[in-house]
Amino acid sequence: MEGGKGRVCVTGGTGFIGSWMIKKLLEDGYSVNTTVRSSSNPEHKKDVSFLTNLAGASQKLEIMKADLRNSESFKEAIEGCIGVFHVATPVDFEEREAEEVVTKRSIEGALGILKACLASKTVKRVVYTSSASAVTLNGKEEQVMDESFWSDEEYIRTSKQFGWSYAISKTLTEKAVLEFGDKNGLQVVTVIPPLVLGPFVCPKLPGSVRSSLSLVFGEKERFGYIHETPMVHVDDVARAHIFLLEHPNPKGRYNCSACLATIENMFEIVSARYPQFQLPSLDSVKEVKGLKFPDLSSKKLIDAGFEFEYGLEQTFVDAIECCKQKAGKGRVCVTGGTGFIGSWIIKRLLDNGYSVNATVRSNPEHKKDVSFLTNFGGASQKLQIMKADLNKPESFKEAIEGCIGVFHVATTVDFEERESEEVLTRRSIDGALGILKACLTCKTVKRVVYTSSASAVFSSSKEEQVMDESFWSDVEYLRTSKPLGWSYAISKTLTEKAVLEFGDQNGLDVVTLTPPIVFGPFICPQLPPSVRAALYLPFGDKDRFAYLLQTPMVHVDDVARAHIFLLQHPNPKGRYNCAACLATIENMFEIVSARYPQFQLPSLDSLKEIKGPKFPHLSSKKLIDSGFKFECGLEEMLVDAIECCKEKGYL
């Protein structure tokens, strides 16, 4: 026997409205089955901890896989339920699929769910989440529209307003579910909310909250969509759904709109409550041209006994406070998040209060263990891990959406020359430029910090003792001399030039950081090659000692801090070398032999006889003059790296 008020099903439980509804249902004493879209790729496992962490979830929440493409998949979730909230819907404002495809999936999915409700014999009522776009898009110049108004399918197809295919799918699906209910004796009611905002349980910023807060986010190109529009608090929407489930005899459609808001109303509220926000002037706001949507009359819902609890001001304050709480210093993207530098940057960002989207290369044959990232402090609330690949630059788009900054760390490393230099370089440049284009498109990215390499600075025939940011590696010299890692050096050189040029030409703030050999402790499970290289002495790799004869070095924590420093700097420009010291093999010998006498090292005399390349120092004067301070010297680098290797079993 089901305890509490009974068991209900919520489809689309990870979404904005669905997740808030689950929260409310659990608080009200219901047991909940919720559905999460299944993925054909087992690597794309959705993090649902924000649901399982809800109060009462461990006892009363069941999460099941289902997909509108396969309506049969909802059967298990519906079995034994007294009510179903069908919230899940295909959303495709970018028109990636034909309208007919989206609509067919929406209708067939909804009807399949209703058939499962009939078959269960336990479902007493279905509440379907529709949209104001199923009411107001009809060309009629009414100031207020009640439930008798329907959007006109042909008008929508002709006018093709933003989100037109979504509007058609919601209109036709709502009609279909109401008709099915009438014909089959199944109680079906629909809730029609306008723009929904307020706080959110889900980790990603919901699209409707983003649109509603266009003024706050400074997205001027979206101001026209909030010129005049009905709005409602997400908590009122969730309460209205539950109200209609519990009502003794609801019928048909119910508009659910709390107020008609104008962009001037929003400006007055935000400017008064948050004077620290840099908003456009009221005069410029008044000049905004855009759509004036009619108000949705919620008289039918109110007459049925429902009471709205939130006005426009509380709705905005709740949304803004939630964004501030979840974002901390804002959301940023780190590409190559499982790498040595990338993972350390993520750790530092989380420690500093940022929310982070990290990208991991997708490979269905080799599922990557990312627990070393998800175990970070704050990761469960502030870290999202997404699949992306430099071979498909468009795959980074989702990870960049909504971010204020991007750290492009991911790079192809192939010191064994398994691929031609041209292929390696093309992938690196195309991937980087694709990421920068996504940054331009998303409109929120204020700065990109690209991780370059000292190999993009000193690989030339110039015999300088110290090189600053004006020096560039010579591609032809590299192709002719072919030193170790020459193709990597070419790809880093040409990619760094390409990203700086793209930034200049497109008005995107791009800066680059140029570290030499990076080492120190590491979070990732595998021994990073640069750490191995820096520790050739304790590892006894005698054939490689020559590469340590003289080389600039830097601690990984200083590199991570420098990346964040450049993101936060008010006005950085161009390239920044990031080298803490110029180390010699004799320096390293002295430190390691003194701190670790148990290691069997070669004699100092034998080390002094080694012949090899002497790399110039990288001048970090520009970075230091900007206010950055290196915190780790050579001894700390070596000790931290060795202790980490000992702890992980490499030494």
Residue pairs with C-beta under 8 A, 6 or more apart in sequence:
2 31
2 80
3 31
4 29
4 30
4 31
4 60
5 28
5 29
5 30
6 30
6 31
6 81
6 82
6 83
7 30
7 31
7 32
7 33
7 80
7 81
7 82
8 25
8 30
8 31
8 32
8 33
8 81
8 82
8 83
8 84
8 85
8 245
9 32
9 33
9 34
9 35
9 74
9 77
9 78
9 81
9 83
9 84
9 85
10 18
10 21
10 22
10 25
10 32
10 33
10 34
10 35
10 84
10 85
10 87
11 18
11 34
11 35
11 66
11 74
11 77
11 84
11 85
11 86
11 87
11 88
11 113
12 18
12 35
12 37
12 86
12 87
12 88
12 89
13 19
13 22
13 32
13 34
13 35
13 36
13 48
13 51
13 63
13 87
14 36
14 37
14 46
14 48
14 51
14 202
15 87
15 88
15 202
15 206
16 196
16 200
16 202
16 206
16 208
16 209
16 234
17 87
17 129
17 193
17 196
17 234
17 237
17 238
18 34
18 85
18 87
18 88
19 50
19 51
19 200
19 201
19 202
20 199
20 200
20 201
20 234
20 235
20 237
20 238
21 85
21 87
21 237
21 238
21 241
21 242
22 32
22 34
22 51
22 54
22 61
22 201
23 54
23 201
23 238
24 235
24 238
24 239
24 242
25 32
25 242
26 32
26 54
26 55
26 56
26 57
26 60
26 61
27 55
27 56
28 242
30 60
31 60
31 61
31 62
32 60
32 61
32 62
33 62
33 64
33 77
33 78
33 81
34 51
34 61
34 62
34 63
34 64
34 77
35 63
35 64
35 65
35 66
35 73
35 74
35 77
35 88
36 46
36 48
36 63
36 64
36 65
36 66
37 46
37 65
37 66
37 67
37 68
37 88
38 65
38 66
38 67
38 73
39 45
39 46
41 362
41 364
41 387
42 364
42 367
43 362
43 363
43 364
43 367
43 368
43 387
44 387
47 203
47 384
47 385
48 63
49 380
50 201
50 202
50 203
51 57
51 61
51 63
51 201
52 58
52 61
52 63
53 380
54 61
54 201
62 77
64 76
64 77
65 73
66 73
66 74
66 77
67 73
68 88
68 89
68 90
68 105
68 106
68 108
68 109
68 110
69 105
69 109
71 108
71 109
71 111
71 112
71 113
71 115
71 116
72 112
72 116
74 112
74 113
74 116
75 116
75 119
78 84
78 113
78 116
78 117
78 120
78 123
79 120
79 122
80 120
80 122
81 120
81 122
81 123
82 122
82 123
82 124
83 123
83 124
83 125
83 126
83 127
83 245
84 113
84 117
84 123
84 125
84 126
84 127
85 126
85 127
85 129
85 241
85 245
86 110
86 113
86 126
86 127
86 128
86 129
86 177
87 129
88 109
89 106
89 129
89 169
89 170
89 173
90 97
90 102
90 105
90 106
90 166
90 169
91 166
91 207
92 102
92 165
92 166
93 162
93 163
93 166
93 207
95 165
97 165
98 165
99 157
99 164
99 165
99 168
99 169
102 165
102 166
102 169
103 165
103 168
103 169
103 172
103 173
106 169
106 170
106 172
106 173
107 169
107 172
107 173
107 176
110 128
110 173
110 176
110 177
111 176
111 177
111 180
113 126
114 126
114 177
114 180
114 181
114 184
114 186
114 188
117 123
117 126
117 186
118 184
118 186
123 186
124 187
125 187
125 188
125 189
125 244
125 245
125 250
126 177
126 181
126 186
126 187
126 188
126 189
127 189
127 190
127 191
127 241
127 244
127 245
128 173
128 174
128 177
128 188
128 189
128 190
128 191
129 190
129 191
129 193
129 241
130 170
130 173
130 174
130 190
130 191
130 192
130 253
131 166
131 167
131 170
131 192
131 193
132 192
132 193
132 194
132 195
132 230
132 255
132 257
132 293
132 296
133 151
133 163
133 166
133 167
133 170
133 171
134 150
134 151
134 167
134 170
134 171
134 174
134 192
135 145
135 147
135 149
135 150
135 151
135 192
135 255
135 296
136 145
136 149
136 151
136 293
136 294
136 296
137 151
137 152
137 155
137 156
137 159
137 161
137 164
137 167
137 171
138 149
138 150
138 151
138 152
138 155
139 152
139 155
139 159
140 149
142 149
142 294
143 294
143 295
144 294
144 295
144 296
144 297
145 255
145 294
145 295
145 296
145 297
146 255
146 296
146 297
146 299
146 300
147 192
147 252
147 253
147 254
147 255
147 297
147 300
150 171
150 175
151 167
151 168
151 171
153 168
153 171
153 172
156 164
156 167
156 168
156 171
157 164
157 168
161 167
161 291
162 225
174 190
174 192
174 253
177 188
177 190
178 188
178 190
178 252
178 253
180 186
180 188
181 187
181 188
182 188
187 250
189 244
189 250
189 251
189 252
189 253
189 254
190 252
190 253
190 254
191 237
191 240
191 241
191 244
191 254
191 256
192 253
192 254
192 255
192 256
192 296
193 232
193 237
193 240
193 256
193 257
194 229
194 230
194 231
194 232
194 256
194 257
194 293
194 296
195 208
195 211
195 212
195 226
195 229
195 230
195 231
195 232
196 206
196 208
196 209
196 231
196 232
196 233
196 234
196 237
197 208
197 209
197 212
197 213
197 231
197 232
197 233
197 234
197 315
197 316
197 319
198 209
198 233
198 234
198 235
198 310
198 315
198 318
198 319
198 322
199 234
199 235
199 318
199 319
199 321
199 322
200 206
200 209
200 234
200 322
200 326
203 326
203 381
203 384
204 384
204 402
205 323
205 326
205 331
205 402
209 319
209 323
210 217
210 219
210 402
211 222
211 225
211 226
212 226
212 231
212 266
212 316
212 319
213 316
213 319
213 320
213 323
214 220
214 222
214 223
214 225
214 226
215 223
215 226
215 263
215 266
215 267
215 270
215 279
215 280
215 285
216 270
216 274
216 277
216 279
216 320
216 323
217 444
218 278
219 443
219 444
220 280
221 443
223 263
223 285
223 288
223 290
224 288
224 289
224 290
224 291
225 290
225 291
226 261
226 263
226 266
226 290
227 262
227 263
227 288
227 289
227 290
227 291
227 292
228 260
228 261
228 262
228 263
228 290
228 291
228 292
228 293
229 260
229 261
229 291
229 293
230 257
230 258
230 259
230 260
230 261
230 293
230 294
230 295
230 296
231 257
231 258
231 259
231 260
231 261
231 312
231 315
232 256
232 257
232 258
232 259
232 308
232 310
232 315
233 258
233 308
233 309
233 310
233 314
233 315
233 318
235 309
235 310
236 256
236 258
236 308
236 309
236 310
237 256
239 306
239 309
240 254
240 256
240 301
240 306
243 301
243 304
243 305
243 306
244 250
244 254
247 304
247 305
250 304
253 300
254 298
254 300
254 301
254 304
255 296
255 297
255 298
255 300
255 301
256 296
256 298
256 301
257 295
257 296
257 297
257 298
258 298
258 308
258 310
258 311
258 312
258 315
259 311
259 312
260 295
261 312
263 285
263 288
263 290
264 282
264 285
264 286
265 312
266 312
266 316
267 279
267 282
267 285
269 312
269 313
269 316
269 317
270 277
270 279
270 316
270 320
271 277
271 279
271 282
273 313
273 316
273 317
273 320
274 320
279 285
298 306
298 308
302 308
310 318
326 355
326 381
326 382
327 355
328 353
328 354
328 355
328 382
329 352
329 353
329 354
330 354
330 355
330 403
330 404
330 405
331 354
331 355
331 356
331 357
331 402
331 403
331 404
332 349
332 354
332 355
332 356
332 357
332 403
332 404
332 405
332 406
332 407
332 567
333 356
333 357
333 358
333 359
333 396
333 399
333 400
333 403
333 405
333 406
333 407
334 342
334 345
334 346
334 349
334 356
334 357
334 358
334 359
334 406
334 407
334 409
335 342
335 358
335 359
335 388
335 396
335 399
335 406
335 407
335 408
335 409
335 410
335 435
336 342
336 359
336 408
336 409
336 410
336 411
337 343
337 346
337 356
337 358
337 359
337 360
337 370
337 373
337 385
337 409
338 358
338 360
338 361
338 368
338 370
338 373
338 524
339 409
339 410
339 524
339 528
340 518
340 522
340 524
340 528
340 530
340 531
340 556
341 409
341 451
341 515
341 518
341 556
341 559
341 560
342 358
342 407
342 409
342 410
343 372
343 373
343 522
343 523
343 524
344 522
344 523
344 556
344 557
344 559
344 560
345 407
345 409
345 560
345 563
345 564
346 356
346 358
346 373
346 376
346 383
347 376
347 523
347 560
348 557
348 560
348 561
348 564
349 356
349 564
350 356
350 376
350 377
350 378
350 379
350 382
350 383
351 377
351 378
352 564
354 382
355 382
355 383
355 384
356 382
356 383
356 384
357 384
357 386
357 399
357 400
357 403
358 373
358 383
358 384
358 385
358 386
358 399
359 385
359 386
359 387
359 388
359 396
359 399
359 410
360 368
360 370
360 385
360 386
360 387
360 388
361 368
361 387
361 388
361 389
361 390
361 410
362 387
362 388
362 389
362 395
369 525
370 385
372 523
372 524
372 525
373 379
373 383
373 385
373 523
374 380
374 383
374 385
376 383
384 399
386 398
386 399
387 395
388 395
388 396
388 399
389 395
390 410
390 411
390 412
390 427
390 428
390 430
390 431
390 432
391 427
391 431
393 430
393 431
393 433
393 434
393 435
393 437
393 438
394 434
394 438
396 434
396 435
396 438
397 438
397 441
397 442
400 406
400 435
400 438
400 439
400 442
400 445
401 442
401 444
402 442
402 444
403 442
403 444
403 445
404 444
404 445
404 446
405 445
405 446
405 447
405 448
405 449
405 567
406 435
406 439
406 445
406 447
406 448
406 449
407 448
407 449
407 451
407 563
407 567
408 432
408 435
408 448
408 449
408 450
408 451
408 499
409 451
410 431
411 428
411 451
411 491
411 492
411 495
412 424
412 427
412 428
412 488
412 491
413 488
413 529
414 424
414 487
414 488
415 484
415 485
415 488
415 529
417 487
419 487
420 487
421 479
421 486
421 487
421 490
421 491
424 487
424 488
424 490
424 491
425 487
425 490
425 491
425 494
425 495
428 491
428 492
428 494
428 495
429 491
429 494
429 495
429 498
432 450
432 495
432 498
432 499
433 498
433 499
433 502
435 448
436 448
436 499
436 502
436 503
436 506
436 508
436 510
439 445
439 448
439 508
440 506
440 508
445 508
446 509
447 509
447 510
447 511
447 566
447 567
447 572
448 499
448 503
448 508
448 509
448 510
448 511
449 511
449 512
449 513
449 563
449 566
449 567
450 495
450 496
450 499
450 510
450 511
450 512
450 513
451 512
451 513
451 515
451 563
452 492
452 495
452 496
452 512
452 513
452 514
452 515
452 575
453 488
453 489
453 492
453 514
453 515
453 516
454 514
454 515
454 516
454 517
454 552
454 577
454 579
454 615
454 618
455 473
455 485
455 488
455 489
455 492
455 493
456 472
456 473
456 489
456 492
456 493
456 496
456 514
457 467
457 469
457 471
457 472
457 473
457 514
457 577
457 618
458 464
458 467
458 471
458 473
458 615
458 616
458 618
459 473
459 474
459 477
459 478
459 483
459 486
459 489
459 493
460 471
460 472
460 473
460 474
460 477
461 474
461 477
462 471
464 471
464 616
465 616
465 617
466 616
466 617
466 618
466 619
467 577
467 616
467 617
467 618
467 619
468 577
468 618
468 619
468 621
468 622
469 514
469 574
469 575
469 576
469 577
469 619
469 622
472 493
472 497
473 489
473 490
473 493
475 490
475 493
475 494
478 486
478 489
478 490
478 493
479 486
479 490
483 489
483 613
484 547
496 512
496 514
496 575
499 510
499 512
500 510
500 512
500 574
500 575
502 508
502 510
503 509
503 510
504 510
511 566
511 572
511 573
511 574
511 575
511 576
512 574
512 575
512 576
513 559
513 562
513 563
513 566
513 576
513 578
514 575
514 576
514 577
514 578
514 618
515 554
515 559
515 562
515 578
515 579
516 551
516 552
516 553
516 554
516 578
516 579
516 615
516 618
517 530
517 533
517 534
517 551
517 552
517 553
517 554
518 528
518 530
518 553
518 554
518 555
518 556
518 559
519 528
519 530
519 531
519 533
519 534
519 535
519 553
519 555
519 556
519 637
519 638
519 641
520 531
520 555
520 556
520 557
520 632
520 636
520 637
520 640
520 641
520 644
521 556
521 640
521 641
521 643
521 644
522 528
522 531
522 556
522 641
522 644
525 648
527 645
527 648
527 650
531 641
531 644
531 645
532 539
532 541
533 544
533 547
533 548
534 548
534 553
534 637
534 638
534 641
535 638
535 641
535 642
535 645
535 651
536 544
536 545
536 547
536 548
537 545
537 548
537 585
537 588
537 589
537 592
537 599
537 601
537 602
538 592
538 596
538 599
538 601
538 642
538 645
538 651
539 651
540 600
542 602
545 585
545 602
545 607
545 610
545 612
546 610
546 611
546 612
546 613
547 612
547 613
548 583
548 584
548 585
548 588
549 584
549 585
549 610
549 611
549 612
549 613
549 614
550 582
550 583
550 584
550 585
550 613
550 614
550 615
551 582
551 583
551 615
552 579
552 580
552 581
552 582
552 583
552 615
552 616
552 617
552 618
553 579
553 580
553 581
553 582
553 583
553 634
553 637
554 578
554 579
554 580
554 581
554 630
554 632
554 637
555 580
555 630
555 631
555 632
555 636
555 637
555 640
557 631
557 632
558 578
558 580
558 630
558 631
558 632
559 578
561 628
561 631
562 576
562 578
562 623
562 628
565 623
565 626
565 627
565 628
566 572
566 576
569 626
569 627
572 626
575 622
576 620
576 622
576 623
576 626
577 618
577 619
577 620
577 622
577 623
578 618
578 620
578 623
579 617
579 618
579 619
579 620
580 620
580 630
580 632
580 633
580 634
580 637
581 633
581 634
582 617
583 634
585 607
585 610
586 604
586 607
586 608
587 634
588 634
588 638
589 601
589 604
589 607
591 634
591 635
591 638
591 639
592 599
592 601
592 638
592 642
593 599
593 601
595 635
595 638
595 639
595 642
596 642
620 628
620 630
624 630
632 640
642 651
645 651
